[in-house]
Amino acid sequence: MSDSLDYDLIVIGAGSGGVRLARMSAGRGARVAVVESRYLGGTCVNVGCVPKKLFVYGAHVRDELEDAAGYGWNLPMDSVSFDWPTLVANKNTEIERLNGIYGRLLENADVTIIEGTASIKNPNTVVVGDKEYTTEHITVATGSWPVIPDIPGKECILTSNEMFYLPQLPKQAVVWGGGYIAVEFAGILAGLGVETTLLYRGDLFLRGFDEDVRRFTEQEMRKKGVRLEFGVTIESVEPENSHYRVKLSNGDTMDTGLVMAATGRRALVDGLGLTELGIELNASGHVVVDDYFQTSVPSVTALGDVIGTPQLTPVALAQAMVLSRRMFGDGEGEMDYTAIPTAVFCQPNIGTVGLTEEEAREAGHTLRIYRSEFRPMKYVLSGRDERCLMKLVVDDPTDKVLGAHMVGPDAGEITQGLAVAIKAGATKAQFDSTMGIHPTSAEEFVTMREPVA
Ligand SMILES: Cc1cc2nc3c(=O)[nH]c(=O)nc-3n(C[C@H](O)[C@H](O)[C@H](O)COP(=O)(O)OP(=O)(O)OC[C@H]3O[C@@H](n4cnc5c(N)ncnc54)[C@H](O)[C@@H]3O)c2cc1C
C-alpha cells in the first residue's frame, strides 16, 4: 500500500459485488473509495432481485385471495381491487430505505463514496467528472445492462429497468424472451390481472434448466392463463393510438398495451476506457479475467456481471470476498462455481441446484432419477388446480445426489437447504435416512423411494 496514492483501492460500481468488495477491503485496513453513477446497491437492490421479489409477492396475493374461499373466508373476488401505483410507491419507499442502508454501511466502514461516472485514465488513475484519483488497485464492478434487439419500433419496447417504474398497468402485455427474467415478469403481470403473452424464439423457455422442470413450468403457467408462444419472435412494434401493434415472425400481428423485452444483458463497460487501456473484452463483450479476477492490466481487476460468470447476486458477493482476501488478506481462496442454487420466482416457483438430468447424462453419469408430482396439501381445500414437481438426479454407482429440482410453492426456500446437502456430497441413502418434516411438501425430497428411470 502506497501513501503517495489517494487510495489503495477504487471500486467502480456500488452494486452487489462492488459494495461487498469495498466494505471487506476497508475492514482489512485498506483505504477504499467506491464510485457510483446511478444508485447505491446496484441492479439487485434497485431494478433486480429486490423489487422483483416484492412484485412477485404482490402478484401472489391474488392466489391467496382466491384460495381463501375454500378455507371459509368470504372474500368475493369481484369486490377486490388492486392499485398498481400503491405497489410501486411502497416498493420505492423500501428501495430508498435500502439505498440509505447501503450508504451507511459504506460510511461506517470508512469507505469514501464518490458520486459520478468513472473512467480509467491509466492503470493507477480513475477520473470522475473533472477530478482524478490515484490508486494502487482498481476493480471494475459495473454490472450489466438489458439489450433490446435492433428491430423497427425498438424505442417503444420496455426493459425490466422501466417495468419497475411503470405508471399504470396495461390490460394486455407481451413479454419477449425465454430466460428467467421474462418468465418472472410474465408471472408478475399475469398475477396482477394483465392478459399476458410470452413470446420466445426457441422451442421451450428456460434453456439450461432441467427439461422436466421446463415442461412442468410450461404446463403450470398455461394453466394460470399465461399465453406462451414458442418458436416465434418479434419483427417490429408500431405505436397505434393507445396500444402497440406487434408483428411476429410467423406472419401474425397482435395488439397489446405494452411490450417488454427480456432478451439478454450485456456487460456495462461504456465509457470506462478499458480497451484504450489494453484490457481485453471477449466476443460477448465481457471483461476477460483469470481465476483471480485479474484483467490483462495488473492493477485492474473485475468481478460480477461484467465478467460474464453466472449473473446472480450471491456469485458477485462470493467473488468480492475472494478478491478482497487476495488483495488485502491472506491471499488465499478461490471461487467454486459448482452447485450454485438458484430460483425462478414464477408461479409456482422453480428451485434448482446441481446438475440437470441432461447435464448429468452428457457428463457420462449412469443415473437413477427420482421424480414425484403431486397436488400440494394447501390446494386440496381451495380446489386450486396447481401441481408440484420434485426431482432428484442420482449417480447410480456412487449413490451421490447430483441435482435437486423443484417446481412448486416455496421452491426457492426449500432448495437452499438442499444446496447444503448437495454441496456436502450427500448420497441418496443419506437423503433417505433423513427424517421428513410432516406435513410439508419438502418432505417428499426424503421420501422418494422408487426410481422412475
Ligand atoms: C430483473 C432482474 C432480476 C434479478 N433477480 C435476481 C435474483 O432473484 N437473484 C439473484 O441472485 N440475482 C438476480 N438478478 C441479478 C443480479 O441483480 C446481478 O447479478 C447483480 O446485481 C450483479 O452485481 P454486480 O455488482 O456485478 O453489478 P450491479 O449490481 O449491476 O452493480 C453495478 C453498479 O455499477 C454502476 N456503474 C456502472 N458503470 C459505472 C461507471 N462507469 N461509473 C460508476 N458507476 C458505474 C451501476 O450504476 C451499478 O450500480 C436480477 C437481475 C435483474 C435485471
The ligand as an SDF file (V2000), in Angstrom:
LIG
                    3D

 53 58  0  0  0  0  0  0  0  0999 V2000
  -34.8050   -8.0590  -13.2810 C   0  0  0  0  0  0  0  0  0  0  0  0
  -33.6610   -8.7390  -12.5790 C   0  0  0  0  0  0  0  0  0  0  0  0
  -33.9020   -9.6450  -11.5890 C   0  0  0  0  0  0  0  0  0  0  0  0
  -32.8700  -10.2760  -10.9410 C   0  0  0  0  0  0  0  0  0  0  0  0
  -33.1540  -11.1860   -9.9700 N   0  0  0  0  0  0  0  0  0  0  0  0
  -32.1610  -11.8100   -9.3240 C   0  0  0  0  0  0  0  0  0  0  0  0
  -32.4500  -12.7370   -8.2870 C   0  0  0  0  0  0  0  0  0  0  0  0
  -33.6070  -13.0030   -7.9710 O   0  0  0  0  0  0  0  0  0  0  0  0
  -31.4220  -13.3280   -7.6520 N   0  0  0  0  0  0  0  0  0  0  0  0
  -30.1110  -13.0570   -7.9770 C   0  0  0  0  0  0  0  0  0  0  0  0
  -29.2110  -13.6050   -7.3490 O   0  0  0  0  0  0  0  0  0  0  0  0
  -29.8080  -12.1930   -8.9540 N   0  0  0  0  0  0  0  0  0  0  0  0
  -30.8030  -11.5610   -9.6460 C   0  0  0  0  0  0  0  0  0  0  0  0
  -30.5060  -10.6530  -10.6220 N   0  0  0  0  0  0  0  0  0  0  0  0
  -29.0810  -10.4450  -10.9980 C   0  0  0  0  0  0  0  0  0  0  0  0
  -28.3510   -9.5230  -10.0300 C   0  0  0  0  0  0  0  0  0  0  0  0
  -29.0650   -8.3250   -9.8920 O   0  0  0  0  0  0  0  0  0  0  0  0
  -26.9580   -9.2460  -10.5780 C   0  0  0  0  0  0  0  0  0  0  0  0
  -26.2960  -10.4600  -10.8470 O   0  0  0  0  0  0  0  0  0  0  0  0
  -26.1070   -8.4380   -9.5810 C   0  0  0  0  0  0  0  0  0  0  0  0
  -26.7190   -7.2160   -9.2910 O   0  0  0  0  0  0  0  0  0  0  0  0
  -24.7100   -8.2080  -10.1570 C   0  0  0  0  0  0  0  0  0  0  0  0
  -23.9640   -7.4140   -9.2890 O   0  0  0  0  0  0  0  0  0  0  0  0
  -22.7580   -6.5340   -9.8300 P   0  0  0  0  0  0  0  0  0  0  0  0
  -22.0750   -5.9860   -8.6250 O   0  0  0  0  0  0  0  0  0  0  0  0
  -21.9460   -7.2970  -10.8010 O   0  0  0  0  0  0  0  0  0  0  0  0
  -23.4280   -5.3640  -10.6750 O   0  0  0  0  0  0  0  0  0  0  0  0
  -24.6100   -4.3460  -10.3350 P   0  0  0  0  0  0  0  0  0  0  0  0
  -25.3710   -4.7450   -9.1370 O   0  0  0  0  0  0  0  0  0  0  0  0
  -25.3370   -4.1510  -11.6010 O   0  0  0  0  0  0  0  0  0  0  0  0
  -23.8350   -3.0090   -9.9690 O   0  0  0  0  0  0  0  0  0  0  0  0
  -23.1030   -2.2800  -10.9000 C   0  0  0  0  0  0  0  0  0  0  0  0
  -23.0980   -0.8260  -10.4860 C   0  0  0  0  0  0  0  0  0  0  0  0
  -22.1080   -0.1290  -11.2450 O   0  0  0  0  0  0  0  0  0  0  0  0
  -22.6050    1.1660  -11.5570 C   0  0  0  0  0  0  0  0  0  0  0  0
  -21.8290    1.6670  -12.7040 N   0  0  0  0  0  0  0  0  0  0  0  0
  -21.8080    1.1840  -13.9710 C   0  0  0  0  0  0  0  0  0  0  0  0
  -20.9230    1.8740  -14.7210 N   0  0  0  0  0  0  0  0  0  0  0  0
  -20.3720    2.8110  -13.9020 C   0  0  0  0  0  0  0  0  0  0  0  0
  -19.3830    3.8280  -14.0880 C   0  0  0  0  0  0  0  0  0  0  0  0
  -18.7500    3.9950  -15.2580 N   0  0  0  0  0  0  0  0  0  0  0  0
  -19.0720    4.6250  -13.0340 N   0  0  0  0  0  0  0  0  0  0  0  0
  -19.6900    4.4550  -11.8350 C   0  0  0  0  0  0  0  0  0  0  0  0
  -20.6170    3.5010  -11.5920 N   0  0  0  0  0  0  0  0  0  0  0  0
  -20.9470    2.6930  -12.6190 C   0  0  0  0  0  0  0  0  0  0  0  0
  -24.0760    0.9080  -11.8660 C   0  0  0  0  0  0  0  0  0  0  0  0
  -24.8460    2.0700  -11.7570 O   0  0  0  0  0  0  0  0  0  0  0  0
  -24.4210   -0.1260  -10.7970 C   0  0  0  0  0  0  0  0  0  0  0  0
  -24.9320    0.4640   -9.6210 O   0  0  0  0  0  0  0  0  0  0  0  0
  -31.5270   -9.9870  -11.2910 C   0  0  0  0  0  0  0  0  0  0  0  0
  -31.2560   -9.0450  -12.2930 C   0  0  0  0  0  0  0  0  0  0  0  0
  -32.3060   -8.4310  -12.9310 C   0  0  0  0  0  0  0  0  0  0  0  0
  -32.0160   -7.4210  -14.0060 C   0  0  0  0  0  0  0  0  0  0  0  0
  1  2  1  0
  2  3  1  0
  2 52  2  0
  3  4  2  0
  4  5  1  0
  4 50  1  0
  5  6  2  0
  6  7  1  0
  6 13  1  0
  7  8  2  0
  7  9  1  0
  9 10  1  0
 10 11  2  0
 10 12  1  0
 12 13  2  0
 13 14  1  0
 14 15  1  0
 14 50  1  0
 15 16  1  0
 16 17  1  0
 16 18  1  0
 18 19  1  0
 18 20  1  0
 20 21  1  0
 20 22  1  0
 22 23  1  0
 23 24  1  0
 24 25  2  0
 24 26  1  0
 24 27  1  0
 27 28  1  0
 28 29  2  0
 28 30  1  0
 28 31  1  0
 31 32  1  0
 32 33  1  0
 33 34  1  0
 33 48  1  0
 34 35  1  0
 35 36  1  0
 35 46  1  0
 36 37  1  0
 36 45  1  0
 37 38  2  0
 38 39  1  0
 39 40  1  0
 39 45  2  0
 40 41  1  0
 40 42  2  0
 42 43  1  0
 43 44  2  0
 44 45  1  0
 46 47  1  0
 46 48  1  0
 48 49  1  0
 50 51  2  0
 51 52  1  0
 52 53  1  0
M  END
$$$$
